[in-house]
Amino acid sequence: MYVVKVFHGYIAKNGQRTRDKSPEQLLLFPDKKQSEAFADKVGGRVKKLEEIKV
């Protein structure tokens, strides 16, 4: 699973930026290709979910 990181936070399920790192709150992508496409649109970068430390 992958998430999109933007300026001191992550993209939440509601589309807003959040600093909450819990997977229940984050917008998750099943593969890297989909997450990279979204990150390019919003100006973020892709991060693998296992790399996030809660």
Predicted model as a PDB file, atoms N, CA, C, CB and O in Angstrom, pLDDT in the B-factor column:
MODEL        1                                                                  
ATOM      1  N   MET A   1       0.837  -1.180   0.000  1.00 92.00           N  
ATOM      2  CA  MET A   1       0.000   0.000   0.000  1.00 92.00           C  
ATOM      3  C   MET A   1       0.885   1.247   0.000  1.00 92.00           C  
ATOM      4  CB  MET A   1      -0.954  -0.004   1.216  1.00 92.00           C  
ATOM      5  O   MET A   1       1.976   1.258   0.569  1.00 92.00           O  
ATOM      6  N   TYR A   2       0.392   2.278  -0.643  1.00 95.00           N  
ATOM      7  CA  TYR A   2       1.138   3.524  -0.788  1.00 95.00           C  
ATOM      8  C   TYR A   2       0.263   4.706  -0.383  1.00 95.00           C  
ATOM      9  CB  TYR A   2       1.642   3.695  -2.238  1.00 95.00           C  
ATOM     10  O   TYR A   2      -0.961   4.659  -0.506  1.00 95.00           O  
ATOM     11  N   VAL A   3       0.905   5.759   0.097  1.00 96.00           N  
ATOM     12  CA  VAL A   3       0.226   6.998   0.449  1.00 96.00           C  
ATOM     13  C   VAL A   3       0.930   8.151  -0.264  1.00 96.00           C  
ATOM     14  CB  VAL A   3       0.210   7.217   1.999  1.00 96.00           C  
ATOM     15  O   VAL A   3       2.042   7.993  -0.767  1.00 96.00           O  
ATOM     16  N   VAL A   4       0.276   9.303  -0.304  1.00 96.00           N  
ATOM     17  CA  VAL A   4       0.857  10.491  -0.925  1.00 96.00           C  
ATOM     18  C   VAL A   4       1.211  11.483   0.164  1.00 96.00           C  
ATOM     19  CB  VAL A   4      -0.119  11.125  -1.958  1.00 96.00           C  
ATOM     20  O   VAL A   4       0.356  11.890   0.951  1.00 96.00           O  
ATOM     21  N   LYS A   5       2.484  11.871   0.205  1.00 96.00           N  
ATOM     22  CA  LYS A   5       2.983  12.816   1.196  1.00 96.00           C  
ATOM     23  C   LYS A   5       3.054  14.196   0.556  1.00 96.00           C  
ATOM     24  CB  LYS A   5       4.376  12.380   1.743  1.00 96.00           C  
ATOM     25  O   LYS A   5       3.564  14.355  -0.553  1.00 96.00           O  
ATOM     26  N   VAL A   6       2.538  15.185   1.268  1.00 95.00           N  
ATOM     27  CA  VAL A   6       2.604  16.580   0.834  1.00 95.00           C  
ATOM     28  C   VAL A   6       3.022  17.435   2.024  1.00 95.00           C  
ATOM     29  CB  VAL A   6       1.232  17.061   0.251  1.00 95.00           C  
ATOM     30  O   VAL A   6       2.771  17.066   3.171  1.00 95.00           O  
ATOM     31  N   PHE A   7       3.635  18.536   1.768  1.00 92.00           N  
ATOM     32  CA  PHE A   7       4.076  19.531   2.742  1.00 92.00           C  
ATOM     33  C   PHE A   7       3.726  19.237   4.209  1.00 92.00           C  
ATOM     34  CB  PHE A   7       3.497  20.830   2.375  1.00 92.00           C  
ATOM     35  O   PHE A   7       2.662  19.636   4.682  1.00 92.00           O  
ATOM     36  N   HIS A   8       4.591  18.562   4.906  1.00 93.00           N  
ATOM     37  CA  HIS A   8       4.453  18.247   6.340  1.00 93.00           C  
ATOM     38  C   HIS A   8       3.214  17.437   6.680  1.00 93.00           C  
ATOM     39  CB  HIS A   8       4.429  19.513   7.133  1.00 93.00           C  
ATOM     40  O   HIS A   8       2.663  17.593   7.770  1.00 93.00           O  
ATOM     41  N   GLY A   9       2.769  16.589   5.790  1.00 96.00           N  
ATOM     42  CA  GLY A   9       1.608  15.771   6.085  1.00 96.00           C  
ATOM     43  C   GLY A   9       1.315  14.780   4.974  1.00 96.00           C  
ATOM     44  O   GLY A   9       2.141  14.541   4.094  1.00 96.00           O  
ATOM     45  N   TYR A  10       0.131  14.217   5.034  1.00 96.00           N  
ATOM     46  CA  TYR A  10      -0.310  13.210   4.080  1.00 96.00           C  
ATOM     47  C   TYR A  10      -1.705  13.569   3.599  1.00 96.00           C  
ATOM     48  CB  TYR A  10      -0.289  11.792   4.708  1.00 96.00           C  
ATOM     49  O   TYR A  10      -2.387  14.387   4.216  1.00 96.00           O  
ATOM     50  N   ILE A  11      -2.134  12.957   2.496  1.00 96.00           N  
ATOM     51  CA  ILE A  11      -3.487  13.167   1.981  1.00 96.00           C  
ATOM     52  C   ILE A  11      -4.429  12.207   2.704  1.00 96.00           C  
ATOM     53  CB  ILE A  11      -3.547  12.952   0.425  1.00 96.00           C  
ATOM     54  O   ILE A  11      -4.215  10.995   2.693  1.00 96.00           O  
ATOM     55  N   ALA A  12      -5.463  12.747   3.326  1.00 96.00           N  
ATOM     56  CA  ALA A  12      -6.445  11.943   4.048  1.00 96.00           C  
ATOM     57  C   ALA A  12      -7.542  11.476   3.092  1.00 96.00           C  
ATOM     58  CB  ALA A  12      -7.054  12.749   5.221  1.00 96.00           C  
ATOM     59  O   ALA A  12      -7.597  11.912   1.942  1.00 96.00           O  
ATOM     60  N   LYS A  13      -8.400  10.601   3.564  1.00 96.00           N  
ATOM     61  CA  LYS A  13      -9.496  10.073   2.746  1.00 96.00           C  
ATOM     62  C   LYS A  13     -10.441  11.162   2.274  1.00 96.00           C  
ATOM     63  CB  LYS A  13     -10.271   9.034   3.523  1.00 96.00           C  
ATOM     64  O   LYS A  13     -11.059  11.026   1.218  1.00 96.00           O  
ATOM     65  N   ASN A  14     -10.566  12.241   3.035  1.00 95.00           N  
ATOM     66  CA  ASN A  14     -11.464  13.332   2.637  1.00 95.00           C  
ATOM     67  C   ASN A  14     -10.808  14.311   1.659  1.00 95.00           C  
ATOM     68  CB  ASN A  14     -11.933  14.086   3.869  1.00 95.00           C  
ATOM     69  O   ASN A  14     -11.433  15.288   1.246  1.00 95.00           O  
ATOM     70  N   GLY A  15      -9.550  14.052   1.288  1.00 92.00           N  
ATOM     71  CA  GLY A  15      -8.854  14.892   0.319  1.00 92.00           C  
ATOM     72  C   GLY A  15      -8.071  16.030   0.927  1.00 92.00           C  
ATOM     73  O   GLY A  15      -7.385  16.754   0.205  1.00 92.00           O  
ATOM     74  N   GLN A  16      -8.150  16.208   2.221  1.00 95.00           N  
ATOM     75  CA  GLN A  16      -7.435  17.277   2.912  1.00 95.00           C  
ATOM     76  C   GLN A  16      -6.068  16.787   3.397  1.00 95.00           C  
ATOM     77  CB  GLN A  16      -8.268  17.802   4.099  1.00 95.00           C  
ATOM     78  O   GLN A  16      -5.846  15.582   3.523  1.00 95.00           O  
ATOM     79  N   ARG A  17      -5.174  17.703   3.662  1.00 96.00           N  
ATOM     80  CA  ARG A  17      -3.882  17.358   4.231  1.00 96.00           C  
ATOM     81  C   ARG A  17      -4.044  17.096   5.720  1.00 96.00           C  
ATOM     82  CB  ARG A  17      -2.848  18.477   3.978  1.00 96.00           C  
ATOM     83  O   ARG A  17      -4.757  17.821   6.414  1.00 96.00           O  
ATOM     84  N   THR A  18      -3.379  16.057   6.204  1.00 96.00           N  
ATOM     85  CA  THR A  18      -3.438  15.727   7.620  1.00 96.00           C  
ATOM     86  C   THR A  18      -2.056  15.328   8.107  1.00 96.00           C  
ATOM     87  CB  THR A  18      -4.455  14.599   7.881  1.00 96.00           C  
ATOM     88  O   THR A  18      -1.231  14.843   7.333  1.00 96.00           O  
ATOM     89  N   ARG A  19      -1.811  15.532   9.377  1.00 95.00           N  
ATOM     90  CA  ARG A  19      -0.555  15.085   9.983  1.00 95.00           C  
ATOM     91  C   ARG A  19      -0.734  13.742  10.677  1.00 95.00           C  
ATOM     92  CB  ARG A  19      -0.037  16.128  10.981  1.00 95.00           C  
ATOM     93  O   ARG A  19       0.233  13.141  11.145  1.00 95.00           O  
ATOM     94  N   ASP A  20      -1.985  13.275  10.739  1.00 93.00           N  
ATOM     95  CA  ASP A  20      -2.292  11.977  11.338  1.00 93.00           C  
ATOM     96  C   ASP A  20      -1.740  10.872  10.439  1.00 93.00           C  
ATOM     97  CB  ASP A  20      -3.829  11.805  11.548  1.00 93.00           C  
ATOM     98  O   ASP A  20      -2.030  10.838   9.244  1.00 93.00           O  
ATOM     99  N   LYS A  21      -0.947   9.972  11.013  1.00 91.00           N  
ATOM    100  CA  LYS A  21      -0.300   8.916  10.243  1.00 91.00           C  
ATOM    101  C   LYS A  21      -1.017   7.575  10.336  1.00 91.00           C  
ATOM    102  CB  LYS A  21       1.113   8.753  10.703  1.00 91.00           C  
ATOM    103  O   LYS A  21      -0.507   6.576   9.830  1.00 91.00           O  
ATOM    104  N   SER A  22      -2.182   7.529  10.965  1.00 92.00           N  
ATOM    105  CA  SER A  22      -2.869   6.249  11.107  1.00 92.00           C  
ATOM    106  C   SER A  22      -3.463   5.834   9.757  1.00 92.00           C  
ATOM    107  CB  SER A  22      -3.980   6.337  12.194  1.00 92.00           C  
ATOM    108  O   SER A  22      -4.104   6.644   9.088  1.00 92.00           O  
ATOM    109  N   PRO A  23      -3.253   4.585   9.359  1.00 91.00           N  
ATOM    110  CA  PRO A  23      -3.739   4.115   8.051  1.00 91.00           C  
ATOM    111  C   PRO A  23      -5.256   4.231   7.877  1.00 91.00           C  
ATOM    112  CB  PRO A  23      -3.330   2.678   7.852  1.00 91.00           C  
ATOM    113  O   PRO A  23      -5.738   4.312   6.747  1.00 91.00           O  
ATOM    114  N   GLU A  24      -6.009   4.240   8.970  1.00 92.00           N  
ATOM    115  CA  GLU A  24      -7.467   4.370   8.863  1.00 92.00           C  
ATOM    116  C   GLU A  24      -7.864   5.734   8.321  1.00 92.00           C  
ATOM    117  CB  GLU A  24      -8.124   4.142  10.223  1.00 92.00           C  
ATOM    118  O   GLU A  24      -8.927   5.866   7.715  1.00 92.00           O  
ATOM    119  N   GLN A  25      -7.038   6.747   8.526  1.00 94.00           N  
ATOM    120  CA  GLN A  25      -7.344   8.116   8.117  1.00 94.00           C  
ATOM    121  C   GLN A  25      -6.778   8.493   6.750  1.00 94.00           C  
ATOM    122  CB  GLN A  25      -6.823   9.068   9.142  1.00 94.00           C  
ATOM    123  O   GLN A  25      -7.242   9.454   6.136  1.00 94.00           O  
ATOM    124  N   LEU A  26      -5.775   7.743   6.261  1.00 95.00           N  
ATOM    125  CA  LEU A  26      -5.067   8.130   5.043  1.00 95.00           C  
ATOM    126  C   LEU A  26      -5.700   7.556   3.785  1.00 95.00           C  
ATOM    127  CB  LEU A  26      -3.631   7.692   5.126  1.00 95.00           C  
ATOM    128  O   LEU A  26      -6.321   6.493   3.809  1.00 95.00           O  
ATOM    129  N   LEU A  27      -5.530   8.279   2.692  1.00 95.00           N  
ATOM    130  CA  LEU A  27      -5.961   7.814   1.382  1.00 95.00           C  
ATOM    131  C   LEU A  27      -4.922   6.809   0.903  1.00 95.00           C  
ATOM    132  CB  LEU A  27      -6.130   9.007   0.362  1.00 95.00           C  
ATOM    133  O   LEU A  27      -3.771   7.171   0.658  1.00 95.00           O  
ATOM    134  N   LEU A  28      -5.323   5.554   0.768  1.00 95.00           N  
ATOM    135  CA  LEU A  28      -4.401   4.472   0.420  1.00 95.00           C  
ATOM    136  C   LEU A  28      -4.545   4.090  -1.049  1.00 95.00           C  
ATOM    137  CB  LEU A  28      -4.647   3.246   1.311  1.00 95.00           C  
ATOM    138  O   LEU A  28      -5.642   4.106  -1.606  1.00 95.00           O  
ATOM    139  N   PHE A  29      -3.424   3.749  -1.658  1.00 96.00           N  
ATOM    140  CA  PHE A  29      -3.394   3.285  -3.037  1.00 96.00           C  
ATOM    141  C   PHE A  29      -2.807   1.881  -3.062  1.00 96.00           C  
ATOM    142  CB  PHE A  29      -2.573   4.251  -3.940  1.00 96.00           C  
ATOM    143  O   PHE A  29      -1.808   1.622  -2.391  1.00 96.00           O  
ATOM    144  N   PRO A  30      -3.413   0.962  -3.831  1.00 94.00           N  
ATOM    145  CA  PRO A  30      -2.935  -0.416  -3.859  1.00 94.00           C  
ATOM    146  C   PRO A  30      -1.608  -0.602  -4.596  1.00 94.00           C  
ATOM    147  CB  PRO A  30      -3.969  -1.281  -4.490  1.00 94.00           C  
ATOM    148  O   PRO A  30      -0.848  -1.511  -4.264  1.00 94.00           O  
ATOM    149  N   ASP A  31      -1.319   0.233  -5.577  1.00 93.00           N  
ATOM    150  CA  ASP A  31      -0.044   0.075  -6.284  1.00 93.00           C  
ATOM    151  C   ASP A  31       0.646   1.422  -6.491  1.00 93.00           C  
ATOM    152  CB  ASP A  31      -0.267  -0.612  -7.637  1.00 93.00           C  
ATOM    153  O   ASP A  31       0.028   2.482  -6.390  1.00 93.00           O  
ATOM    154  N   LYS A  32       1.913   1.348  -6.775  1.00 95.00           N  
ATOM    155  CA  LYS A  32       2.737   2.547  -6.874  1.00 95.00           C  
ATOM    156  C   LYS A  32       2.370   3.406  -8.086  1.00 95.00           C  
ATOM    157  CB  LYS A  32       4.201   2.160  -6.943  1.00 95.00           C  
ATOM    158  O   LYS A  32       2.458   4.632  -8.028  1.00 95.00           O  
ATOM    159  N   LYS A  33       1.962   2.768  -9.173  1.00 96.00           N  
ATOM    160  CA  LYS A  33       1.639   3.510 -10.388  1.00 96.00           C  
ATOM    161  C   LYS A  33       0.460   4.462 -10.166  1.00 96.00           C  
ATOM    162  CB  LYS A  33       1.325   2.541 -11.528  1.00 96.00           C  
ATOM    163  O   LYS A  33       0.503   5.613 -10.599  1.00 96.00           O  
ATOM    164  N   GLN A  34      -0.594   3.982  -9.494  1.00 95.00           N  
ATOM    165  CA  GLN A  34      -1.754   4.832  -9.212  1.00 95.00           C  
ATOM    166  C   GLN A  34      -1.375   5.977  -8.278  1.00 95.00           C  
ATOM    167  CB  GLN A  34      -2.892   4.003  -8.596  1.00 95.00           C  
ATOM    168  O   GLN A  34      -1.791   7.118  -8.479  1.00 95.00           O  
ATOM    169  N   SER A  35      -0.586   5.662  -7.260  1.00 96.00           N  
ATOM    170  CA  SER A  35      -0.211   6.704  -6.298  1.00 96.00           C  
ATOM    171  C   SER A  35       0.687   7.755  -6.938  1.00 96.00           C  
ATOM    172  CB  SER A  35       0.494   6.085  -5.091  1.00 96.00           C  
ATOM    173  O   SER A  35       0.569   8.937  -6.612  1.00 96.00           O  
ATOM    174  N   GLU A  36       1.576   7.357  -7.836  1.00 97.00           N  
ATOM    175  CA  GLU A  36       2.435   8.323  -8.515  1.00 97.00           C  
ATOM    176  C   GLU A  36       1.627   9.243  -9.426  1.00 97.00           C  
ATOM    177  CB  GLU A  36       3.509   7.598  -9.322  1.00 97.00           C  
ATOM    178  O   GLU A  36       1.929  10.432  -9.532  1.00 97.00           O  
ATOM    179  N   ALA A  37       0.609   8.705 -10.080  1.00 97.00           N  
ATOM    180  CA  ALA A  37      -0.239   9.529 -10.943  1.00 97.00           C  
ATOM    181  C   ALA A  37      -0.962  10.592 -10.116  1.00 97.00           C  
ATOM    182  CB  ALA A  37      -1.262   8.650 -11.703  1.00 97.00           C  
ATOM    183  O   ALA A  37      -1.043  11.748 -10.532  1.00 97.00           O  
ATOM    184  N   PHE A  38      -1.485  10.215  -8.956  1.00 95.00           N  
ATOM    185  CA  PHE A  38      -2.169  11.169  -8.094  1.00 95.00           C  
ATOM    186  C   PHE A  38      -1.180  12.183  -7.509  1.00 95.00           C  
ATOM    187  CB  PHE A  38      -2.907  10.432  -6.966  1.00 95.00           C  
ATOM    188  O   PHE A  38      -1.478  13.375  -7.439  1.00 95.00           O  
ATOM    189  N   ALA A  39      -0.013  11.709  -7.093  1.00 96.00           N  
ATOM    190  CA  ALA A  39       0.999  12.599  -6.521  1.00 96.00           C  
ATOM    191  C   ALA A  39       1.450  13.651  -7.532  1.00 96.00           C  
ATOM    192  CB  ALA A  39       2.205  11.790  -6.037  1.00 96.00           C  
ATOM    193  O   ALA A  39       1.697  14.798  -7.160  1.00 96.00           O  
ATOM    194  N   ASP A  40       1.559  13.274  -8.797  1.00 96.00           N  
ATOM    195  CA  ASP A  40       1.933  14.237  -9.837  1.00 96.00           C  
ATOM    196  C   ASP A  40       0.884  15.331  -9.981  1.00 96.00           C  
ATOM    197  CB  ASP A  40       2.131  13.526 -11.176  1.00 96.00           C  
ATOM    198  O   ASP A  40       1.224  16.488 -10.233  1.00 96.00           O  
ATOM    199  N   LYS A  41      -0.388  14.976  -9.825  1.00 95.00           N  
ATOM    200  CA  LYS A  41      -1.473  15.955  -9.954  1.00 95.00           C  
ATOM    201  C   LYS A  41      -1.496  16.947  -8.804  1.00 95.00           C  
ATOM    202  CB  LYS A  41      -2.807  15.246 -10.034  1.00 95.00           C  
ATOM    203  O   LYS A  41      -1.779  18.126  -9.013  1.00 95.00           O  
ATOM    204  N   VAL A  42      -1.199  16.483  -7.578  1.00 94.00           N  
ATOM    205  CA  VAL A  42      -1.301  17.358  -6.411  1.00 94.00           C  
ATOM    206  C   VAL A  42       0.044  17.911  -5.950  1.00 94.00           C  
ATOM    207  CB  VAL A  42      -1.944  16.614  -5.278  1.00 94.00           C  
ATOM    208  O   VAL A  42       0.094  18.708  -5.013  1.00 94.00           O  
ATOM    209  N   GLY A  43       1.121  17.503  -6.590  1.00 94.00           N  
ATOM    210  CA  GLY A  43       2.435  18.021  -6.230  1.00 94.00           C  
ATOM    211  C   GLY A  43       3.021  17.373  -4.992  1.00 94.00           C  
ATOM    212  O   GLY A  43       3.713  18.027  -4.212  1.00 94.00           O  
ATOM    213  N   GLY A  44       2.750  16.107  -4.809  1.00 96.00           N  
ATOM    214  CA  GLY A  44       3.281  15.379  -3.655  1.00 96.00           C  
ATOM    215  C   GLY A  44       4.261  14.310  -4.078  1.00 96.00           C  
ATOM    216  O   GLY A  44       4.703  14.267  -5.226  1.00 96.00           O  
ATOM    217  N   ARG A  45       4.593  13.450  -3.136  1.00 96.00           N  
ATOM    218  CA  ARG A  45       5.464  12.329  -3.455  1.00 96.00           C  
ATOM    219  C   ARG A  45       4.889  11.068  -2.829  1.00 96.00           C  
ATOM    220  CB  ARG A  45       6.912  12.585  -2.958  1.00 96.00           C  
ATOM    221  O   ARG A  45       4.084  11.130  -1.900  1.00 96.00           O  
ATOM    222  N   VAL A  46       5.310   9.936  -3.347  1.00 97.00           N  
ATOM    223  CA  VAL A  46       4.780   8.638  -2.927  1.00 97.00           C  
ATOM    224  C   VAL A  46       5.633   8.068  -1.806  1.00 97.00           C  
ATOM    225  CB  VAL A  46       4.726   7.655  -4.114  1.00 97.00           C  
ATOM    226  O   VAL A  46       6.860   8.164  -1.822  1.00 97.00           O  
ATOM    227  N   LYS A  47       4.959   7.478  -0.843  1.00 94.00           N  
ATOM    228  CA  LYS A  47       5.651   6.831   0.260  1.00 94.00           C  
ATOM    229  C   LYS A  47       4.988   5.491   0.527  1.00 94.00           C  
ATOM    230  CB  LYS A  47       5.642   7.723   1.532  1.00 94.00           C  
ATOM    231  O   LYS A  47       3.761   5.396   0.569  1.00 94.00           O  
ATOM    232  N   LYS A  48       5.797   4.455   0.708  1.00 93.00           N  
ATOM    233  CA  LYS A  48       5.266   3.131   1.014  1.00 93.00           C  
ATOM    234  C   LYS A  48       4.762   3.131   2.451  1.00 93.00           C  
ATOM    235  CB  LYS A  48       6.345   2.023   0.800  1.00 93.00           C  
ATOM    236  O   LYS A  48       5.389   3.727   3.327  1.00 93.00           O  
ATOM    237  N   LEU A  49       3.646   2.475   2.699  1.00 86.00           N  
ATOM    238  CA  LEU A  49       2.995   2.522   4.001  1.00 86.00           C  
ATOM    239  C   LEU A  49       3.881   1.969   5.111  1.00 86.00           C  
ATOM    240  CB  LEU A  49       1.695   1.754   3.954  1.00 86.00           C  
ATOM    241  O   LEU A  49       3.827   2.476   6.232  1.00 86.00           O  
ATOM    242  N   GLU A  50       4.696   0.945   4.844  1.00 84.00           N  
ATOM    243  CA  GLU A  50       5.560   0.370   5.877  1.00 84.00           C  
ATOM    244  C   GLU A  50       6.614   1.368   6.370  1.00 84.00           C  
ATOM    245  CB  GLU A  50       6.246  -0.885   5.342  1.00 84.00           C  
ATOM    246  O   GLU A  50       7.125   1.229   7.481  1.00 84.00           O  
ATOM    247  N   GLU A  51       6.942   2.374   5.549  1.00 75.00           N  
ATOM    248  CA  GLU A  51       7.966   3.345   5.927  1.00 75.00           C  
ATOM    249  C   GLU A  51       7.457   4.382   6.929  1.00 75.00           C  
ATOM    250  CB  GLU A  51       8.485   4.045   4.693  1.00 75.00           C  
ATOM    251  O   GLU A  51       8.254   5.071   7.566  1.00 75.00           O  
ATOM    252  N   ILE A  52       6.157   4.493   7.069  1.00 74.00           N  
ATOM    253  CA  ILE A  52       5.580   5.492   7.969  1.00 74.00           C  
ATOM    254  C   ILE A  52       5.653   4.991   9.403  1.00 74.00           C  
ATOM    255  CB  ILE A  52       4.115   5.810   7.579  1.00 74.00           C  
ATOM    256  O   ILE A  52       5.174   3.899   9.707  1.00 74.00           O  
ATOM    257  N   LYS A  53       6.244   5.777  10.273  1.00 69.00           N  
ATOM    258  CA  LYS A  53       6.338   5.422  11.692  1.00 69.00           C  
ATOM    259  C   LYS A  53       5.296   6.195  12.466  1.00 69.00           C  
ATOM    260  CB  LYS A  53       7.755   5.707  12.252  1.00 69.00           C  
ATOM    261  O   LYS A  53       5.264   7.426  12.432  1.00 69.00           O  
ATOM    262  N   VAL A  54       4.455   5.476  13.157  1.00 62.00           N  
ATOM    263  CA  VAL A  54       3.370   6.114  13.917  1.00 62.00           C  
ATOM    264  C   VAL A  54       3.866   6.561  15.272  1.00 62.00           C  
ATOM    265  CB  VAL A  54       2.178   5.159  14.084  1.00 62.00           C  
ATOM    266  O   VAL A  54       3.100   7.119  16.057  1.00 62.00           O  
TER     267      VAL A  54                                                      
ENDMDL                                                                          
END                                                                             
